[in-house]
Amino acid sequence: MTEVRADEEAVSQSIEQHLYQRLSKVIDPELGRSITDMGMIVSIEAVPRAQSDEDSLAAYDVVVQVELTVKGCPLSETITNQIKGAVASYPDARLTPHIEVSSMSKEKLSHLVEGLKEARRTNPFSKKGVKTRIFAIASGKGGVGKSSVTANLAAAFAALGYDTAAIDADIYGFSLPGIFGVHTQPTNLNGMLMPVTAWGVKLMSIGMFTGADRAILWRGPRLQRSLEQFLSDVWWGEPDVLLLDLAPGTGDMAISVAQTLPNAELVVVTTPQPSASDVAVRAGLVALQVPMKVRGVVENMSWFDHDGEHLHIFGEGGGERVSERLSEALHYEVPLLAQLPLETDMRTTAESGRPVVLNDEGALDSSELARSFTKLAKSLMS
């Protein structure tokens, strides 16, 4: 009897060790780290279960004790489902997972956060060798659809499989939370914030904290500090793409972006009429004053389709004018990257909390507008 128990214990220990290795492949969706590396797996216990002689595989109940970073973690179901999947995939026995979920103690969480901060220390996007492509979306004036372009471009990147992040750097006129349907605040892990993920995009906006009905009255130094906090106090992981929705014009935030993110590339948004394109040129000419490359120009609201005819409601040629004038002034080619049609769906779908380039399931839509944004995303990454 003693030998039988010893054999059972040996098999249980082998199962537990193999499961721990499998769980090391489970990644926390917010932090992008293995749940075993972060100490979230407290214990694994495999208990043999009675079975009939006909059963070809031994049966075990597996109890996994998990400590999540915070109580009521919004992604707890995602993590527990991944753990169950890892346990169920064990090939040499029939395992039934039982997941016991709790949250970390303040001391353990503090130790984890300090370790993460120590590994990163400062703004992760300014480090040498960073692979994240950073695009700052700018416009000379408001009302040209800059935020809509940012949101839908971010959604297109995410739908194409890129790990995508977006910062609403338009502190006075934040609108990304509304377009993405975000009504929650970022999770606070002992002073380190987790960006809110919506439609596959990691988001951060001052609008998640203040509410859309409150005015922001900040001056230059505080504006720059807000951007630095969004970069260094938020756990972004290692995204492939980071988009920044800048405030209109050439004010403090544009300068702060250039100083804080010298590897960022500027994308200038305009509409076809001269009153918008002339001002858009000034936004691009910021590159003469700060070390930032202008990647290209996007012309929004280029035409409206009516009965198969392109109606140029706002005139024609604005994007080409901005492209030509910036190329001449900066002494390198600043191409016209895209011309986007005017569609009422851009507004109505955004008001419902979904970027128009996506369908209800979160996949890329089949519309002409979605195809245009997809082409724009691919050209930026080429």
C-alpha positions as CSV (number, residue, x, y, z in Angstrom):
1,M,0.0,0.0,0.0
2,T,2.9,2.3,0.8
3,E,4.5,1.7,-2.6
4,V,1.1,2.5,-4.3
5,R,0.9,5.8,-2.5
6,A,4.5,6.6,-3.3
7,D,3.8,5.9,-7.0
8,E,0.7,8.1,-6.9
9,E,2.7,10.9,-5.3
10,A,5.5,10.6,-7.8
11,V,2.9,10.8,-10.7
12,S,1.2,13.8,-9.1
13,Q,4.5,15.6,-8.7
14,S,5.4,14.9,-12.3
15,I,2.0,16.3,-13.4
16,E,2.4,19.4,-11.3
17,Q,5.8,20.1,-12.7
18,H,4.7,19.7,-16.3
19,L,1.7,21.9,-15.7
20,Y,3.8,24.6,-14.2
21,Q,5.9,24.6,-17.4
22,R,2.7,24.8,-19.4
23,L,1.4,27.7,-17.3
24,S,4.7,29.6,-17.9
25,K,3.4,30.1,-21.4
26,V,0.3,31.8,-20.2
27,I,0.8,35.6,-20.6
28,D,-1.0,38.2,-18.6
29,P,-2.9,40.3,-21.2
30,E,-2.3,43.6,-19.5
31,L,1.3,43.2,-18.4
32,G,2.6,41.0,-21.2
33,R,4.5,38.8,-18.8
34,S,4.2,35.1,-17.9
35,I,1.9,34.5,-15.0
36,T,4.5,32.2,-13.4
37,D,7.2,34.9,-13.7
38,M,5.0,37.3,-11.9
39,G,4.2,34.9,-9.1
40,M,0.5,34.7,-9.9
41,I,0.5,30.8,-9.6
42,V,0.6,30.1,-5.8
43,S,0.3,26.3,-6.0
44,I,-0.7,23.4,-8.2
45,E,-2.0,20.2,-6.7
46,A,-2.9,17.1,-8.7
47,V,-5.2,14.7,-6.8
48,P,-5.9,11.2,-8.3
49,R,-9.6,10.4,-8.9
50,A,-11.2,7.0,-8.8
51,Q,-11.8,5.5,-12.2
52,S,-13.1,2.3,-13.8
53,D,-10.8,-0.4,-15.3
54,E,-12.0,0.6,-18.8
55,D,-10.4,4.1,-18.6
56,S,-7.3,4.3,-20.7
57,L,-5.9,7.4,-18.9
58,A,-5.5,8.1,-15.3
59,A,-7.8,10.8,-14.0
60,Y,-6.8,13.7,-11.7
61,D,-8.4,16.7,-10.2
62,V,-6.0,19.6,-10.5
63,V,-6.4,22.5,-8.1
64,V,-4.6,25.7,-9.2
65,Q,-4.4,28.6,-6.8
66,V,-4.1,31.9,-8.7
67,E,-3.4,35.4,-7.3
68,L,-4.4,38.2,-9.6
69,T,-2.8,41.6,-9.4
70,V,-5.9,43.4,-8.2
71,K,-9.2,42.4,-6.8
72,G,-11.9,42.3,-9.5
73,C,-9.4,42.3,-12.3
74,P,-11.3,42.9,-15.6
75,L,-9.3,40.2,-17.4
76,S,-9.7,37.5,-14.7
77,E,-12.0,35.4,-16.8
78,T,-9.5,35.6,-19.7
79,I,-6.6,34.4,-17.5
80,T,-8.6,31.6,-15.8
81,N,-9.8,30.3,-19.2
82,Q,-6.2,30.2,-20.4
83,I,-5.2,28.3,-17.3
84,K,-8.0,25.8,-17.8
85,G,-6.9,25.4,-21.4
86,A,-3.3,24.7,-20.4
87,V,-4.4,22.1,-17.9
88,A,-6.8,20.4,-20.2
89,S,-4.1,20.1,-22.9
90,Y,-2.0,17.8,-20.8
91,P,-1.7,14.6,-22.9
92,D,-0.8,11.9,-20.5
93,A,-3.7,12.0,-18.1
94,R,-7.3,13.1,-17.9
95,L,-7.2,16.3,-15.8
96,T,-10.1,18.3,-14.5
97,P,-9.1,21.9,-13.6
98,H,-10.4,23.7,-10.5
99,I,-9.2,27.3,-10.4
100,E,-9.2,29.1,-7.1
101,V,-8.8,32.9,-7.6
102,S,-7.7,35.5,-5.1
103,S,-5.8,38.7,-5.2
104,M,-2.2,39.6,-4.3
105,S,-1.4,41.1,-0.9
106,K,-0.3,44.8,-0.9
107,E,3.3,43.7,-0.2
108,K,3.4,41.2,-3.0
109,L,1.8,43.6,-5.5
110,S,4.2,46.4,-4.4
111,H,7.2,44.1,-4.9
112,L,5.9,43.1,-8.4
113,V,5.3,46.7,-9.5
114,E,8.7,47.9,-8.2
115,G,10.3,45.1,-10.3
116,L,8.4,46.1,-13.4
117,K,9.4,49.8,-12.9
118,E,13.0,48.9,-12.3
119,A,13.1,46.9,-15.5
120,R,11.7,49.9,-17.4
121,R,12.7,52.9,-15.2
122,T,11.8,55.7,-17.7
123,N,9.9,56.4,-20.9
124,P,10.2,53.1,-22.7
125,F,9.8,54.6,-26.2
126,S,12.9,56.8,-26.0
127,K,15.3,53.9,-25.4
128,K,17.9,53.0,-28.0
129,G,16.8,50.1,-30.1
130,V,13.1,50.4,-29.4
131,K,11.1,48.8,-32.3
132,T,7.8,50.7,-31.7
133,R,6.8,52.8,-34.7
134,I,5.5,56.1,-33.4
135,F,3.1,58.3,-35.5
136,A,2.0,61.7,-34.2
137,I,-1.2,62.7,-36.0
138,A,-1.4,66.5,-36.3
139,S,-3.5,69.2,-38.0
140,G,-3.3,72.9,-38.4
141,K,-6.8,73.5,-37.3
142,G,-9.7,71.7,-35.6
143,G,-12.6,70.1,-37.4
144,V,-10.6,68.3,-40.1
145,G,-11.2,64.9,-38.6
146,K,-7.8,64.4,-37.0
147,S,-9.1,62.3,-34.0
148,S,-11.3,60.2,-36.3
149,V,-8.3,59.5,-38.5
150,T,-6.2,58.6,-35.4
151,A,-8.9,56.3,-34.0
152,N,-9.7,54.4,-37.2
153,L,-6.0,54.1,-38.2
154,A,-5.3,52.6,-34.7
155,A,-8.2,50.2,-35.1
156,A,-7.0,49.2,-38.6
157,F,-3.5,48.5,-37.2
158,A,-4.9,46.3,-34.5
159,A,-7.2,44.4,-36.9
160,L,-4.1,43.8,-39.1
161,G,-2.5,42.0,-36.2
162,Y,-0.2,44.8,-34.8
163,D,0.1,45.3,-31.1
164,T,-1.3,48.9,-31.1
165,A,-1.4,51.7,-28.5
166,A,-2.9,55.2,-28.8
167,I,-2.5,58.2,-26.6
168,D,-5.1,61.0,-26.6
169,A,-2.6,63.9,-26.4
170,D,-5.3,66.4,-27.3
171,I,-5.7,67.4,-23.6
172,Y,-8.3,70.1,-24.3
173,G,-10.4,68.3,-26.8
174,F,-10.0,64.6,-26.0
175,S,-12.3,62.3,-28.0
176,L,-10.7,58.9,-28.3
177,P,-12.6,57.4,-25.3
178,G,-15.9,58.3,-27.0
179,I,-14.9,56.9,-30.4
180,F,-13.8,53.6,-28.8
181,G,-16.7,53.4,-26.4
182,V,-14.6,53.5,-23.3
183,H,-16.4,54.5,-20.0
184,T,-13.9,53.0,-17.5
185,Q,-10.8,54.2,-15.8
186,P,-7.4,52.5,-16.2
187,T,-6.5,50.0,-13.5
188,N,-4.1,51.4,-11.0
189,L,-1.4,49.0,-9.8
190,N,0.3,50.8,-6.9
191,G,0.9,53.9,-9.0
192,M,1.4,52.1,-12.3
193,L,-1.5,52.4,-14.7
194,M,-2.8,49.7,-17.1
195,P,-4.1,51.2,-20.3
196,V,-7.8,50.4,-21.2
197,T,-8.0,48.1,-24.2
198,A,-10.9,48.6,-26.6
199,W,-11.4,47.1,-30.1
200,G,-7.8,45.7,-29.8
201,V,-6.2,49.1,-29.0
202,K,-4.5,50.0,-25.7
203,L,-5.8,53.5,-24.9
204,M,-4.9,56.3,-22.5
205,S,-6.6,59.7,-22.3
206,I,-7.1,62.4,-19.7
207,G,-10.8,62.0,-20.6
208,M,-10.8,58.7,-18.7
209,F,-10.1,60.6,-15.5
210,T,-11.9,64.0,-15.7
211,G,-15.1,63.2,-17.5
212,A,-16.2,64.7,-20.9
213,D,-18.1,67.6,-19.4
214,R,-15.2,69.2,-17.5
215,A,-12.9,71.9,-19.0
216,I,-9.1,71.4,-18.8
217,L,-7.2,74.6,-17.9
218,W,-3.5,73.6,-18.1
219,R,-0.5,75.5,-19.3
220,G,2.7,74.3,-21.0
221,P,4.7,72.7,-18.2
222,R,1.7,70.7,-16.9
223,L,0.9,69.6,-20.5
224,Q,4.4,68.3,-20.9
225,R,4.2,66.5,-17.6
226,S,0.9,64.8,-18.6
227,L,2.5,63.4,-21.7
228,E,5.6,62.2,-19.7
229,Q,3.2,60.4,-17.3
230,F,1.3,58.8,-20.1
231,L,4.6,57.4,-21.4
232,S,6.4,56.5,-18.2
233,D,3.7,55.8,-15.6
234,V,1.6,53.5,-17.9
235,W,2.5,49.9,-18.6
236,W,2.4,49.7,-22.4
237,G,4.4,46.5,-22.9
238,E,6.2,46.6,-26.2
239,P,3.7,47.7,-28.9
240,D,4.4,47.6,-32.6
241,V,2.7,50.9,-33.1
242,L,2.0,53.9,-31.0
243,L,-0.3,56.7,-32.2
244,L,-0.6,60.1,-30.6
245,D,-3.6,62.3,-31.3
246,L,-2.2,65.8,-31.0
247,A,-4.1,69.0,-30.3
248,P,-4.6,71.2,-33.4
249,G,-2.0,73.7,-34.3
250,T,1.7,74.0,-33.3
251,G,1.4,74.5,-29.5
252,D,3.1,73.1,-26.4
253,M,2.1,69.5,-26.9
254,A,3.6,69.2,-30.4
255,I,6.9,70.5,-29.0
256,S,6.7,68.2,-26.0
257,V,6.2,65.2,-28.3
258,A,9.2,66.1,-30.3
259,Q,11.3,66.5,-27.2
260,T,10.0,63.4,-25.5
261,L,9.7,61.1,-28.5
262,P,12.5,62.2,-31.0
263,N,11.8,59.0,-33.0
264,A,8.2,60.0,-33.7
265,E,7.0,60.6,-37.2
266,L,4.5,63.4,-38.0
267,V,1.4,62.7,-40.1
268,V,-0.5,65.8,-41.1
269,V,-4.2,65.7,-41.6
270,T,-6.0,68.3,-43.8
271,T,-9.2,68.7,-45.8
272,P,-9.3,69.8,-49.5
273,Q,-10.1,73.5,-49.1
274,P,-7.3,76.1,-49.0
275,S,-8.3,77.5,-45.6
276,A,-7.5,74.1,-44.1
277,S,-4.5,73.1,-46.2
278,D,-2.7,76.5,-45.7
279,V,-2.9,76.1,-42.0
280,A,-2.0,72.4,-42.2
281,V,1.3,73.3,-43.8
282,R,2.2,75.2,-40.6
283,A,1.7,72.1,-38.6
284,G,4.1,70.2,-40.8
285,L,6.7,73.0,-40.6
286,V,7.1,72.3,-36.9
287,A,9.7,69.8,-38.2
288,L,12.0,72.8,-39.1
289,Q,12.1,73.7,-35.4
290,V,12.2,70.3,-33.7
291,P,13.9,67.0,-34.6
292,M,10.8,65.3,-36.1
293,K,10.3,63.8,-39.5
294,V,7.1,64.5,-41.4
295,R,6.0,61.1,-42.8
296,G,3.2,62.3,-45.0
297,V,-0.1,63.9,-45.5
298,V,-3.7,62.5,-45.2
299,E,-6.5,64.4,-46.9
300,N,-9.8,63.8,-45.2
301,M,-13.3,64.4,-46.5
302,S,-12.0,64.4,-50.1
303,W,-15.3,63.7,-51.7
304,F,-18.8,62.5,-51.0
305,D,-20.3,59.7,-53.0
306,H,-23.8,60.4,-54.3
307,D,-25.5,58.2,-56.9
308,G,-22.1,56.9,-58.1
309,E,-20.7,60.4,-58.5
310,H,-17.8,61.9,-56.4
311,L,-19.0,65.3,-55.1
312,H,-16.1,67.5,-54.0
313,I,-18.0,69.4,-51.3
314,F,-14.9,71.0,-49.8
315,G,-13.1,71.5,-53.1
316,E,-10.0,69.7,-54.4
317,G,-6.3,69.5,-54.1
318,G,-5.7,70.4,-50.5
319,G,-3.7,67.3,-49.7
320,E,-1.5,67.7,-52.8
321,R,-0.8,71.4,-51.9
322,V,0.3,70.5,-48.4
323,S,2.5,67.6,-49.7
324,E,4.2,69.8,-52.3
325,R,4.8,72.8,-50.0
326,L,6.2,70.6,-47.2
327,S,8.4,68.7,-49.6
328,E,9.8,72.0,-50.9
329,A,10.4,73.5,-47.4
330,L,11.8,70.3,-45.8
331,H,13.9,69.3,-48.7
332,Y,12.7,65.7,-48.7
333,E,9.6,64.0,-50.1
334,V,6.5,64.3,-48.0
335,P,4.0,62.2,-49.9
336,L,0.2,62.4,-50.0
337,L,-0.5,59.1,-48.2
338,A,-4.3,58.8,-48.5
339,Q,-7.4,60.6,-49.6
340,L,-10.4,59.5,-47.4
341,P,-14.0,59.9,-48.5
342,L,-16.6,61.8,-46.5
343,E,-19.0,59.3,-45.0
344,T,-21.8,59.9,-42.5
345,D,-20.9,56.5,-41.0
346,M,-17.7,58.0,-39.7
347,R,-19.8,60.1,-37.3
348,T,-22.7,57.8,-36.5
349,T,-20.6,54.7,-35.8
350,A,-18.1,56.7,-33.7
351,E,-21.0,58.0,-31.6
352,S,-22.0,54.4,-30.9
353,G,-18.5,53.7,-29.6
354,R,-16.9,51.8,-32.5
355,P,-14.4,52.9,-35.1
356,V,-16.0,52.8,-38.5
357,V,-13.3,50.6,-40.1
358,L,-14.5,47.7,-37.9
359,N,-17.6,45.6,-38.1
360,D,-19.6,44.5,-35.0
361,E,-17.2,41.5,-34.5
362,G,-14.1,43.7,-34.5
363,A,-12.8,42.6,-37.9
364,L,-12.0,45.1,-40.7
365,D,-15.1,46.2,-42.6
366,S,-15.5,45.7,-46.3
367,S,-16.3,49.4,-47.0
368,E,-14.2,51.7,-49.2
369,L,-13.3,53.8,-46.2
370,A,-12.0,50.7,-44.3
371,R,-10.0,49.7,-47.3
372,S,-8.5,53.2,-47.5
373,F,-7.4,53.0,-43.8
374,T,-6.0,49.6,-44.3
375,K,-3.9,50.8,-47.2
376,L,-2.8,53.8,-45.1
377,A,-1.7,51.6,-42.2
378,K,0.3,49.3,-44.5
379,S,2.0,52.2,-46.2
380,L,3.0,53.7,-42.9
381,M,4.6,50.4,-41.8
382,S,6.4,49.8,-45.1
